Amino acid sequence: MYGFLIMTLPRLYAILDASVFQDADALITAAKELAAGGVTLLQYRNKSGDALLMLDQARELKWLLGESVKLIMNDRADLCLAAGFDGVHLGQDDLSADGARSVIGPNLMLGVSTHNPAQVIAADQTSADYIAIGPVFATSSKANPDPVIGIDGVRAARLLTRKPLVAIGGITRANCHGVVDAGADSVAVISDLIWDPRKSVEEFLRALG
């Protein structure tokens, strides 16, 4: 039994992508606003490859948010530990789930991205605490996104795992409710939280009930 299996994921899984902010100050300000709006789970994502920069920003986020927000590191199990984060999220091309688990230990959260039924089935057999599925809708957050799976893809994934399911990709305040109705436990959002983050979070939380 891994530590987070007994947790219920919040309906809103916010992702803070460093690439959309002009500098570190803007990123930190956005994090403050997301937390003020009610975010309780936040993934820090930075694809720059600069490990020292990522660690500096991650540690600042941890210092700023303390225990009020669960923090997830994208891709890097080592930086998750170094920054004192609560878990790590892996893509299909990252360290394996079992490899990451050997780094972070049994009590931190581990999530895995999937894009089709075969990947969901494979992730379900690992020690991952939750599985992300997407992109549900067209998204501009990735340079080379996987094929859109639609609402039907979420329904199909729901039938393949009992683990918490996080839907991601093009999810907005306008379409999030339908994604949850299709079986997602949580929706991961990047773009629709950028402008006026606090208000956006509040509106998401109302829409998600």
Secondary structure as the mmCIF struct_conf table of DSSP 4:
data_model
#
loop_
_struct_conf.conf_type_id
_struct_conf.id
_struct_conf.beg_label_comp_id
_struct_conf.beg_label_asym_id
_struct_conf.beg_label_seq_id
_struct_conf.end_label_comp_id
_struct_conf.end_label_asym_id
_struct_conf.end_label_seq_id
HELX_RH_3T_P HELX_RH_3T_P1 GLY A 3 ILE A 6
HELX_LH_PP_P HELX_LH_PP_P1 MET A 7 PRO A 10
BEND BEND1 ARG A 11 ARG A 11
STRN STRN1 LEU A 12 ASP A 17
HELX_RH_3T_P HELX_RH_3T_P2 ALA A 18 VAL A 20
BEND BEND2 PHE A 21 ASP A 23
HELX_RH_AL_P HELX_RH_AL_P1 ALA A 24 GLY A 37
TURN_TY1_P TURN_TY1_P1 GLY A 38 GLY A 38
STRN STRN2 LEU A 41 ARG A 45
BEND BEND3 SER A 48 SER A 48
HELX_RH_AL_P HELX_RH_AL_P2 ALA A 51 LEU A 65
TURN_TY1_P TURN_TY1_P2 GLY A 66 GLU A 67
BEND BEND4 SER A 68 VAL A 69
STRN STRN3 LYS A 70 ASN A 74
BEND BEND5 ASP A 75 ASP A 75
HELX_RH_AL_P HELX_RH_AL_P3 ALA A 77 ALA A 83
TURN_TY1_P TURN_TY1_P3 GLY A 84 GLY A 84
BEND BEND6 ASP A 86 ASP A 86
STRN STRN4 GLY A 87 LEU A 90
TURN_TY1_P TURN_TY1_P4 GLN A 92 ASP A 93
BEND BEND7 ASP A 94 LEU A 95
HELX_RH_AL_P HELX_RH_AL_P4 ALA A 97 ILE A 104
BEND BEND8 PRO A 106 LEU A 108
STRN STRN5 MET A 109 THR A 114
BEND BEND9 ASN A 116 ASN A 116
HELX_RH_AL_P HELX_RH_AL_P5 PRO A 117 ASP A 124
TURN_TY1_P TURN_TY1_P5 GLN A 125 GLN A 125
BEND BEND10 THR A 126 SER A 127
BEND BEND11 ASP A 129 ASP A 129
STRN STRN6 TYR A 130 ILE A 133
BEND BEND12 VAL A 136 PHE A 137
BEND BEND13 SER A 140 ASN A 144
HELX_LH_PP_P HELX_LH_PP_P2 PRO A 145 VAL A 148
HELX_RH_AL_P HELX_RH_AL_P6 GLY A 150 ARG A 158
TURN_TY1_P TURN_TY1_P6 LEU A 159 LEU A 160
BEND BEND14 LYS A 163 LYS A 163
STRN STRN7 LEU A 165 ILE A 168
BEND BEND15 GLY A 169 GLY A 170
TURN_TY1_P TURN_TY1_P7 ARG A 173 ASN A 175
HELX_RH_AL_P HELX_RH_AL_P7 CYS A 176 ASP A 181
TURN_TY1_P TURN_TY1_P8 ALA A 182 GLY A 183
BEND BEND16 ASP A 185 ASP A 185
STRN STRN8 SER A 186 VAL A 189
BEND BEND17 ILE A 190 ILE A 190
HELX_RH_3T_P HELX_RH_3T_P3 SER A 191 LEU A 193
BEND BEND18 ILE A 194 ASP A 196
HELX_RH_AL_P HELX_RH_AL_P8 PRO A 197 LEU A 208
#
